[in-house]
Amino acid sequence: MSSSQLLVVDVSGTPAELGAAYGAQAAEMIRANVEAYLERFSAGVGLDRAAVTVQGAVYRATTLAHFPRLAATLDAVAEAAGVEVELIYAINARSELLYGTVACGAPGDPPAGEGECTSLGVLGSHTVNGHTIIGQNWDWHPEQRPYTLLLITRDERGHEIAALTEAGMLAKAGLNSRGVGVCVNLLGSDRDGRPGGVPYHVLLRSVLEADSLSWSLRNAIRSPRSASINLMIGAAAQDGPGEVIDLELVPGDSAWLHPQDGLLVHANHFEAPLPIYDTIKDWGGSSLFRSARMRRLLADRIAEGKGRIDGPGIVEALCDHQSAPISICRHVDERDAVLDRSETIWTVVMDLEDRSIQLIAGPPCTGGEGQTFRPFS
């Protein structure tokens, strides 16, 4: 499968049936992704298979306690794919394992590399078609691109979800049939490493399990966390205009940001006044300018469009190369250690009223228009 071809896994049924079908359809890719992460855990933070299995069991327990339907799905994924169940939970907690729960020295130590992702939201008052749009560049290790897929689930309650994700995980960026969508950014704080959290990617999935913006916020904020995470959440128009909100979540606390002049943008540092130490202060990098620059780029395109912007204009902004290769449109920097190398492996733009998700493989400057899916039509 080439980097521009995306496996689409489309499954229906109860949580266990969803997981079994997902695990069966993507079994080879899931097993390969688990092995890739076992190598990354070992080389990056010194966790061998036995240690990863122990941690996976802990995250399985927290998932079962807080989101039993999602636990049923993941258990079935593991069984159908022929993978130890603890390893499936471990990869869904890959951010915790790589960035502070049991490794990287003391909690709060800076993560290796530069962080990941620039996300954005545009209210319908500032888009050409009047629709609410959210999107992001997903920056991650380029070796992980072959293990990504589009997971579409249709459960027994009639709730449908489409999410870009890594094989064996439940969600990354995505949207649901009720018009709720989410994008994600890595954050780091001195609170990271507290025990008892729900896995990072289970928390992401819980947002998409919600049938409204209110319940997406409840699911995210009420979940115990072991790692910091930023969520850009949007909701389609419903008896009025759509909405966008950004959540900065740390273990034991949360904060939120609202659009200004129709725009909301976030990178990999905290922007709300949470009482934490932001570990970006220990390693710096492009996040310090990416969010401010993206706001200006979008505002300029809105001004050029006489108060409106469209999808191509958003993608154009996501192609920005100021400070390349470590820029909004990120490319591999050969000066980075191999384990720290990162690039934009997917660009995601979601029209929440249209219930569409545009996916562009690789840095968006090279990916053309990508593919647009309307999974709930």
Buried (B, 14 or more C-beta within 10 A) or exposed (E): EEBBEBBBBBBEBBBBBBBBBBBBBBBEBBBBBBBBBBEBBBEBBEBEBEBBBEBBBBBBEBBBEBBEBBBBBBBBBBBBBEBBBBBBBBBBBBBBBBBBBBBBEEBBBBBBBBBBBBBBBBBBBBBBEBBBBBBBBBBBBBBBBBBBBBBBBBBEEEBBBBBBBBBBBBBBBBBBBBBBBBBBBBBBBBBBBBEBBBBBBBBBBBBBBBBEBEBBBBBBBEBBBBBBBBBBBBBBBEEEBBBBBBBBBBBEBBBBBEBEEBBBBBBBBBBEEBEBBBBBEEBEBBBBBBBEBBBEBBBEBBEEBEEBBBBEBBBBBBBBBEBBBBBBBBBBBEEBEEBBBBBBBBBBBBBBBBBBBBBBBBBBBEBEEBBBBEBBE
